[in-house]
Amino acid sequence: DRAIPSSNIDLHFVHCYRNLEKCKVCGDMVPKQFVEEHFLSTHAPVSCSLCSETMDREILDVHKGENCPQRIVTCEYCEFPLPAVDLLEHQEVCGNRTELCHACNKYIRLRESYGHESRCTASSVNNIAESSRNARAPPERAAAAGGGGGGRRRRDVSQRRLLFTIAITGIAVLLGSLFFQRKPEPTQPN
């Protein structure tokens, strides 16, 4: 399908017929000895190395980057890398974890933290003003306003309990690792 000088057309036609073959997929002229190799390297379906799905070679890169269920993605809450097929289940659990908001001293779910930050900054200004009023109030008024100041004692007690639990767990892990250490068996001569 190229322009050939009319004086060479017969010779060119014989050469093409004998040595070249038109690819049935892309229409390129390929040397007859390389037709099968051309098809395998250019047009043959390939399987994804991650999920083993078979597809055309042209869409393999897009599949691996965007569509493959086994491609590695990261959790938006903890940045842990995992297969895309497991991401929703992981984020359902991971997003329910809580962290302490230092502005309002409340535990907030990770999935709600983005919205909380904007609401918390507006309400934290009000909380700071109210807490400074309570700090200046006489003791009987502060007790009435703050519910007797028991919230701080409860928080101190819960922090002590948490530290105690962490300490006991650490000791248990240490003792477990000491008791369950494998000692190498002595080898006996044959």
Disulfide bonds with the S-S distance in Angstrom:
none
